[in-house]
Protein backbone atom coordinates (compact mmCIF):
# COMPACT_ATOMS: atom_id res chain seq x y z
CA UNK A 1 0.00 0.00 0.00
CA UNK A 2 1.55 3.30 -1.02
CA UNK A 3 0.44 6.87 -0.52
CA UNK A 4 1.71 9.69 -2.70
CA UNK A 5 1.52 13.26 -1.44
CA UNK A 6 1.35 16.57 -3.35
CA UNK A 7 -0.76 15.21 -6.20
CA UNK A 8 -3.26 17.08 -8.37
CA UNK A 9 -6.21 16.35 -10.63
CA UNK A 10 -7.18 18.89 -13.24
CA UNK A 11 -9.72 18.62 -16.06
CA UNK A 12 -11.27 21.23 -18.32
CA UNK A 13 -14.90 20.91 -19.50
CA UNK A 14 -16.56 18.56 -17.04
CA UNK A 15 -20.08 17.26 -16.69
CA UNK A 16 -21.29 17.14 -13.09
CA UNK A 17 -24.11 14.76 -12.25
CA UNK A 18 -25.47 14.20 -8.72
CA UNK A 19 -27.75 11.37 -7.73
CA UNK A 20 -28.55 8.81 -5.04
CA UNK A 21 -28.16 5.14 -5.84
CA UNK A 22 -27.82 1.84 -4.07
CA UNK A 23 -24.14 1.26 -3.43
CA UNK A 24 -24.32 -2.12 -5.17
CA UNK A 25 -25.41 -0.47 -8.43
CA UNK A 26 -22.36 1.85 -8.61
CA UNK A 27 -20.40 -0.29 -11.11
CA UNK A 28 -23.40 -0.54 -13.43
CA UNK A 29 -23.99 3.22 -13.34
CA UNK A 30 -20.35 3.96 -14.16
CA UNK A 31 -20.51 1.55 -17.10
CA UNK A 32 -23.81 3.04 -18.25
CA UNK A 33 -22.30 6.55 -18.25
CA UNK A 34 -19.31 5.36 -20.28
CA UNK A 35 -21.46 3.60 -22.84
CA UNK A 36 -24.16 6.28 -23.22
CA UNK A 37 -22.49 9.70 -22.96
CA UNK A 38 -22.70 9.94 -26.75
CA UNK A 39 -26.49 10.38 -26.39
CA UNK A 40 -25.62 13.93 -25.26
CA UNK A 41 -23.32 14.37 -28.27
CA UNK A 42 -20.31 14.29 -25.92
CA UNK A 43 -17.19 12.15 -25.63
CA UNK A 44 -15.35 11.32 -22.42
CA UNK A 45 -11.78 12.66 -22.51
CA UNK A 46 -10.37 11.31 -19.24
CA UNK A 47 -11.09 9.15 -16.24
CA UNK A 48 -14.52 9.27 -14.60
CA UNK A 49 -14.30 10.71 -11.09
CA UNK A 50 -16.88 10.42 -8.35
CA UNK A 51 -17.27 11.47 -4.75
CA UNK A 52 -19.62 10.17 -2.10
CA UNK A 53 -21.35 12.86 -0.06
CA UNK A 54 -23.67 10.71 2.03
CA UNK A 55 -24.31 7.12 2.99
CA UNK A 56 -27.66 5.91 4.28
CA UNK A 57 -27.84 2.35 5.54
CA UNK A 58 -31.24 0.83 6.13
CA UNK A 59 -31.61 -2.86 6.94
CA UNK A 60 -29.94 -4.65 4.02
CA UNK A 61 -29.43 -1.75 1.58
CA UNK A 62 -26.88 1.04 1.47
CA UNK A 63 -27.81 4.21 -0.44
CA UNK A 64 -25.09 6.66 -1.41
CA UNK A 65 -25.28 10.25 -2.54
CA UNK A 66 -22.77 10.52 -5.34
CA UNK A 67 -21.45 13.21 -7.67
CA UNK A 68 -19.91 12.15 -10.94
CA UNK A 69 -17.37 14.47 -12.53
CA UNK A 70 -16.86 13.46 -16.13
CA UNK A 71 -14.32 15.20 -18.38
CA UNK A 72 -15.87 15.76 -21.80
CA UNK A 73 -14.68 17.04 -25.16
CA UNK A 74 -16.66 20.30 -25.28
CA UNK A 75 -18.93 22.74 -23.52
CA UNK A 76 -22.63 21.95 -23.28
CA UNK A 77 -25.71 23.65 -21.94
CA UNK A 78 -26.48 22.80 -18.30
CA UNK A 79 -29.84 21.34 -17.39
CA UNK A 80 -31.60 20.34 -14.20
CA UNK A 81 -29.84 16.95 -14.40
CA UNK A 82 -26.38 17.72 -15.79
CA UNK A 83 -24.27 20.77 -15.01
CA UNK A 84 -21.37 22.07 -17.09
CA UNK A 85 -18.31 23.15 -15.13
CA UNK A 86 -15.44 24.77 -17.03
CA UNK A 87 -12.79 23.26 -14.76
CA UNK A 88 -12.29 20.73 -12.00
CA UNK A 89 -9.07 21.15 -10.06
CA UNK A 90 -7.85 19.40 -6.94
CA UNK A 91 -4.43 20.39 -5.60
CA UNK A 92 -2.17 19.30 -2.76
CA UNK A 93 -3.87 15.93 -2.56
CA UNK A 94 -2.78 12.61 -1.13
CA UNK A 95 -3.36 9.72 -3.53
CA UNK A 96 -3.85 6.06 -2.69
CA UNK A 97 -4.25 3.45 -5.43
CA UNK A 98 -6.76 0.67 -4.85
CA UNK A 99 -7.11 -2.50 -6.89
CA UNK A 100 -9.92 -4.95 -6.18
CA UNK A 101 -13.64 -5.22 -5.58
CA UNK A 102 -15.26 -1.78 -5.87
CA UNK A 103 -17.62 -2.74 -3.04
CA UNK A 104 -14.64 -2.57 -0.65
CA UNK A 105 -13.95 1.12 -1.32
CA UNK A 106 -15.32 2.33 2.02
CA UNK A 107 -12.87 0.12 3.93
CA UNK A 108 -9.99 1.27 1.72
CA UNK A 109 -10.96 4.93 2.01
CA UNK A 110 -10.59 4.69 5.80
CA UNK A 111 -6.91 3.82 5.19
CA UNK A 112 -6.50 7.09 3.31
CA UNK A 113 -8.10 9.07 6.15
CA UNK A 114 -5.86 7.29 8.67
CA UNK A 115 -2.77 8.20 6.66
CA UNK A 116 -3.75 11.88 6.55
CA UNK A 117 -4.28 11.91 10.32
CA UNK A 118 -1.06 9.99 11.01
CA UNK A 119 0.92 12.53 8.94
CA UNK A 120 -0.68 15.49 10.82
CA UNK A 121 -2.41 16.77 7.70
CA UNK A 122 -5.84 18.34 7.55
CA UNK A 123 -8.28 17.02 4.94
CA UNK A 124 -10.08 19.87 3.17
CA UNK A 125 -12.10 17.83 0.66
CA UNK A 126 -13.95 14.56 0.59
CA UNK A 127 -12.33 11.67 -1.24
CA UNK A 128 -12.46 11.76 -5.03
CA UNK A 129 -12.39 8.34 -6.65
CA UNK A 130 -10.74 8.30 -10.09
CA UNK A 131 -11.78 5.20 -12.03
CA UNK A 132 -8.79 3.86 -13.95
CA UNK A 133 -10.29 0.48 -14.82
CA UNK A 134 -13.62 -1.19 -14.15
CA UNK A 135 -14.61 -4.70 -15.20
CA UNK A 136 -17.78 -5.71 -13.37
CA UNK A 137 -16.95 -5.06 -9.73
CA UNK A 138 -13.19 -5.58 -10.27
CA UNK A 139 -11.56 -2.16 -10.37
CA UNK A 140 -8.46 -0.03 -10.25
CA UNK A 141 -9.27 3.27 -8.57
CA UNK A 142 -7.01 6.08 -7.44
CA UNK A 143 -8.38 7.84 -4.36
CA UNK A 144 -7.50 11.50 -3.83
CA UNK A 145 -8.12 13.67 -0.80
CA UNK A 146 -7.26 17.36 -0.81
CA UNK A 147 -5.22 18.55 2.16
CA UNK A 148 -4.31 21.87 3.68
CA UNK A 149 -0.75 22.83 2.80
CA UNK A 150 -0.04 23.67 6.44
CA UNK A 151 0.66 20.88 8.89
CA UNK A 152 -1.45 20.75 12.04
C-alpha positions as CSV (number, residue, x, y, z in Angstrom):
1,X,0.0,0.0,0.0
2,X,1.5,3.3,-1.0
3,X,0.4,6.9,-0.5
4,X,1.7,9.7,-2.7
5,X,1.5,13.3,-1.4
6,X,1.4,16.6,-3.4
7,X,-0.8,15.2,-6.2
8,X,-3.3,17.1,-8.4
9,X,-6.2,16.4,-10.6
10,X,-7.2,18.9,-13.2
11,X,-9.7,18.6,-16.1
12,X,-11.3,21.2,-18.3
13,X,-14.9,20.9,-19.5
14,X,-16.6,18.6,-17.0
15,X,-20.1,17.3,-16.7
16,X,-21.3,17.1,-13.1
17,X,-24.1,14.8,-12.3
18,X,-25.5,14.2,-8.7
19,X,-27.7,11.4,-7.7
20,X,-28.6,8.8,-5.0
21,X,-28.2,5.1,-5.8
22,X,-27.8,1.8,-4.1
23,X,-24.1,1.3,-3.4
24,X,-24.3,-2.1,-5.2
25,X,-25.4,-0.5,-8.4
26,X,-22.4,1.9,-8.6
27,X,-20.4,-0.3,-11.1
28,X,-23.4,-0.5,-13.4
29,X,-24.0,3.2,-13.3
30,X,-20.3,4.0,-14.2
31,X,-20.5,1.5,-17.1
32,X,-23.8,3.0,-18.2
33,X,-22.3,6.5,-18.3
34,X,-19.3,5.4,-20.3
35,X,-21.5,3.6,-22.8
36,X,-24.2,6.3,-23.2
37,X,-22.5,9.7,-23.0
38,X,-22.7,9.9,-26.8
39,X,-26.5,10.4,-26.4
40,X,-25.6,13.9,-25.3
41,X,-23.3,14.4,-28.3
42,X,-20.3,14.3,-25.9
43,X,-17.2,12.1,-25.6
44,X,-15.3,11.3,-22.4
45,X,-11.8,12.7,-22.5
46,X,-10.4,11.3,-19.2
47,X,-11.1,9.1,-16.2
48,X,-14.5,9.3,-14.6
49,X,-14.3,10.7,-11.1
50,X,-16.9,10.4,-8.4
51,X,-17.3,11.5,-4.7
52,X,-19.6,10.2,-2.1
53,X,-21.4,12.9,-0.1
54,X,-23.7,10.7,2.0
55,X,-24.3,7.1,3.0
56,X,-27.7,5.9,4.3
57,X,-27.8,2.3,5.5
58,X,-31.2,0.8,6.1
59,X,-31.6,-2.9,6.9
60,X,-29.9,-4.6,4.0
61,X,-29.4,-1.8,1.6
62,X,-26.9,1.0,1.5
63,X,-27.8,4.2,-0.4
64,X,-25.1,6.7,-1.4
65,X,-25.3,10.2,-2.5
66,X,-22.8,10.5,-5.3
67,X,-21.5,13.2,-7.7
68,X,-19.9,12.2,-10.9
69,X,-17.4,14.5,-12.5
70,X,-16.9,13.5,-16.1
71,X,-14.3,15.2,-18.4
72,X,-15.9,15.8,-21.8
73,X,-14.7,17.0,-25.2
74,X,-16.7,20.3,-25.3
75,X,-18.9,22.7,-23.5
76,X,-22.6,21.9,-23.3
77,X,-25.7,23.7,-21.9
78,X,-26.5,22.8,-18.3
79,X,-29.8,21.3,-17.4
80,X,-31.6,20.3,-14.2
81,X,-29.8,17.0,-14.4
82,X,-26.4,17.7,-15.8
83,X,-24.3,20.8,-15.0
84,X,-21.4,22.1,-17.1
85,X,-18.3,23.2,-15.1
86,X,-15.4,24.8,-17.0
87,X,-12.8,23.3,-14.8
88,X,-12.3,20.7,-12.0
89,X,-9.1,21.1,-10.1
90,X,-7.8,19.4,-6.9
91,X,-4.4,20.4,-5.6
92,X,-2.2,19.3,-2.8
93,X,-3.9,15.9,-2.6
94,X,-2.8,12.6,-1.1
95,X,-3.4,9.7,-3.5
96,X,-3.9,6.1,-2.7
97,X,-4.2,3.5,-5.4
98,X,-6.8,0.7,-4.9
99,X,-7.1,-2.5,-6.9
100,X,-9.9,-4.9,-6.2
101,X,-13.6,-5.2,-5.6
102,X,-15.3,-1.8,-5.9
103,X,-17.6,-2.7,-3.0
104,X,-14.6,-2.6,-0.7
105,X,-14.0,1.1,-1.3
106,X,-15.3,2.3,2.0
107,X,-12.9,0.1,3.9
108,X,-10.0,1.3,1.7
109,X,-11.0,4.9,2.0
110,X,-10.6,4.7,5.8
111,X,-6.9,3.8,5.2
112,X,-6.5,7.1,3.3
113,X,-8.1,9.1,6.2
114,X,-5.9,7.3,8.7
115,X,-2.8,8.2,6.7
116,X,-3.7,11.9,6.6
117,X,-4.3,11.9,10.3
118,X,-1.1,10.0,11.0
119,X,0.9,12.5,8.9
120,X,-0.7,15.5,10.8
121,X,-2.4,16.8,7.7
122,X,-5.8,18.3,7.5
123,X,-8.3,17.0,4.9
124,X,-10.1,19.9,3.2
125,X,-12.1,17.8,0.7
126,X,-13.9,14.6,0.6
127,X,-12.3,11.7,-1.2
128,X,-12.5,11.8,-5.0
129,X,-12.4,8.3,-6.7
130,X,-10.7,8.3,-10.1
131,X,-11.8,5.2,-12.0
132,X,-8.8,3.9,-13.9
133,X,-10.3,0.5,-14.8
134,X,-13.6,-1.2,-14.2
135,X,-14.6,-4.7,-15.2
136,X,-17.8,-5.7,-13.4
137,X,-17.0,-5.1,-9.7
138,X,-13.2,-5.6,-10.3
139,X,-11.6,-2.2,-10.4
140,X,-8.5,0.0,-10.2
141,X,-9.3,3.3,-8.6
142,X,-7.0,6.1,-7.4
143,X,-8.4,7.8,-4.4
144,X,-7.5,11.5,-3.8
145,X,-8.1,13.7,-0.8
146,X,-7.3,17.4,-0.8
147,X,-5.2,18.5,2.2
148,X,-4.3,21.9,3.7
149,X,-0.7,22.8,2.8
150,X,0.0,23.7,6.4
151,X,0.7,20.9,8.9
152,X,-1.4,20.7,12.0
